[in-house]
Amino acid sequence: MPNPIPVAAPAAYAPISAIGFAEVDSTLSPVSADKPLPVNLTNTPAPAALSGSASGAVAIGPYAPVAARPVMLTLSGSWSGTVRVLRSTDGGTTRLPLTAAGLPWGAYSTNCCEPVWEESTASATLYLDIALTSGSLTYRMAQ
């Protein structure tokens, strides 16, 4: 882009918009080459995928997700029953089902391939509560 930017007729003006961010002292700082947008880059490797197959009732885990990255869940096979994603913050002693706005979240009765959770607590672990009534299920939880 040329500097300065030329303005051509018929208008002798051009609207400008800019992005800024709040400084520590709560003042606005426009993004520029000298002050780039503050971002947090992480190179934390993702944990090994939690994967396998099941043909009955079983609890699988723990899976310790990396914070601020979506956890993908893939369920496949010919099966009937339910699979729920459970979360623990005490090493697995207490495992609670995921909810969103007080409603069940991360509960499945059919095949899927979707992001199921994004964790913010470093000590949290996820589990799969599998309760099949028939068939065989292949599961994979990964980031």
C-alpha positions as CSV (number, residue, x, y, z in Angstrom):
1,M,0.0,0.0,0.0
2,P,1.5,3.4,-0.9
3,N,2.3,5.8,1.8
4,P,0.7,8.3,1.9
5,I,-2.6,6.8,0.6
6,P,-3.9,8.7,-2.4
7,V,-7.5,10.1,-2.3
8,A,-9.2,10.4,-5.7
9,A,-12.2,12.3,-7.0
10,P,-15.2,12.5,-6.8
11,A,-14.8,12.5,-3.0
12,A,-11.9,14.3,-1.5
13,Y,-12.1,12.2,1.6
14,A,-11.9,8.5,2.7
15,P,-13.3,7.1,5.9
16,I,-10.7,5.5,8.2
17,S,-11.3,2.9,10.9
18,A,-8.7,1.6,13.3
19,I,-8.5,-1.1,15.9
20,G,-7.2,-0.4,19.4
21,F,-6.8,-2.1,22.7
22,A,-6.8,-1.1,26.3
23,E,-3.4,-0.4,27.9
24,V,-2.7,-1.3,31.6
25,D,-3.7,2.3,32.6
26,S,-7.1,1.8,30.7
27,T,-6.2,4.2,27.9
28,L,-6.8,3.4,24.2
29,S,-3.7,2.3,22.2
30,P,-4.3,2.1,18.4
31,V,-2.7,-0.9,16.8
32,S,0.4,0.0,14.7
33,A,3.7,-1.5,13.6
34,D,5.2,-0.3,16.9
35,K,2.3,-1.5,19.0
36,P,0.8,-4.7,17.5
37,L,-2.4,-6.3,18.8
38,P,-1.5,-8.1,22.0
39,V,-2.0,-11.8,21.5
40,N,-0.9,-14.9,23.5
41,L,0.8,-17.4,21.3
42,T,1.2,-20.9,22.8
43,N,3.1,-23.8,21.6
44,T,1.9,-26.3,24.2
45,P,1.6,-29.7,22.6
46,A,-1.8,-31.4,22.7
47,P,-2.0,-34.5,24.8
48,A,-2.3,-37.9,23.2
49,A,-5.8,-38.7,21.9
50,L,-8.1,-40.8,24.1
51,S,-9.3,-43.4,21.7
52,G,-10.5,-47.0,21.6
53,S,-13.7,-49.0,21.3
54,A,-16.4,-50.2,23.7
55,S,-19.3,-52.7,23.6
56,G,-20.9,-52.2,27.0
57,A,-20.9,-49.9,30.0
58,V,-17.5,-48.3,30.8
59,A,-15.9,-45.1,32.1
60,I,-12.9,-43.9,29.9
61,G,-10.4,-41.3,31.0
62,P,-8.8,-39.1,32.1
63,Y,-8.1,-36.8,29.2
64,A,-6.2,-33.7,30.3
65,P,-7.0,-31.0,27.7
66,V,-4.7,-28.1,26.9
67,A,-6.4,-24.8,27.9
68,A,-8.1,-22.6,25.3
69,R,-8.2,-25.2,22.5
70,P,-11.4,-27.0,21.4
71,V,-11.7,-30.7,22.4
72,M,-13.0,-32.8,19.4
73,L,-15.1,-35.8,20.1
74,T,-15.7,-38.5,17.4
75,L,-18.1,-41.3,18.0
76,S,-18.7,-43.9,15.3
77,G,-20.0,-47.4,14.8
78,S,-23.3,-49.3,15.0
79,W,-24.4,-48.8,18.6
80,S,-27.4,-47.9,20.8
81,G,-27.1,-46.3,24.2
82,T,-25.6,-43.0,25.5
83,V,-22.2,-41.4,25.8
84,R,-21.7,-38.4,28.1
85,V,-18.6,-36.3,28.6
86,L,-17.9,-35.8,32.3
87,R,-15.5,-33.2,33.8
88,S,-13.5,-33.3,37.0
89,T,-11.3,-30.8,38.8
90,D,-10.3,-33.1,41.7
91,G,-8.4,-35.8,39.9
92,G,-11.4,-37.8,38.9
93,T,-13.0,-38.3,42.4
94,T,-16.0,-36.1,41.4
95,R,-17.1,-36.3,37.8
96,L,-19.9,-34.1,36.7
97,P,-21.7,-34.1,33.3
98,L,-21.2,-31.0,31.1
99,T,-24.0,-28.5,31.0
100,A,-24.6,-25.3,29.1
101,A,-27.1,-22.8,30.6
102,G,-28.2,-25.6,33.0
103,L,-29.1,-28.0,30.2
104,P,-27.2,-31.2,29.3
105,W,-24.2,-30.7,27.0
106,G,-21.9,-33.3,25.6
107,A,-24.5,-36.1,25.7
108,Y,-24.8,-38.3,22.7
109,S,-27.0,-41.2,21.4
110,T,-25.7,-41.2,17.9
111,N,-22.4,-40.9,16.0
112,C,-20.8,-37.5,16.0
113,C,-17.6,-35.5,15.1
114,E,-17.6,-32.1,16.7
115,P,-16.0,-29.8,19.2
116,V,-17.5,-30.7,22.6
117,W,-15.6,-28.5,25.1
118,E,-13.0,-25.8,25.6
119,E,-11.3,-25.9,29.0
120,S,-10.0,-23.0,31.0
121,T,-8.9,-24.7,34.2
122,A,-5.4,-26.3,34.1
123,S,-6.2,-29.1,36.5
124,A,-9.5,-30.2,34.8
125,T,-9.8,-33.6,33.2
126,L,-12.5,-35.1,31.0
127,Y,-14.0,-38.6,30.9
128,L,-16.4,-40.5,28.7
129,D,-19.2,-42.2,30.5
130,I,-20.3,-44.9,28.0
131,A,-23.5,-46.9,28.5
132,L,-24.2,-49.1,25.5
133,T,-27.3,-51.3,25.3
134,S,-26.1,-52.9,22.1
135,G,-23.5,-52.7,19.3
136,S,-19.9,-51.5,19.3
137,L,-18.7,-47.9,19.6
138,T,-15.4,-46.4,18.5
139,Y,-14.5,-43.2,20.3
140,R,-11.8,-40.6,20.0
141,M,-11.3,-37.4,22.1
142,A,-8.4,-35.2,21.0
143,Q,-7.2,-31.6,20.4
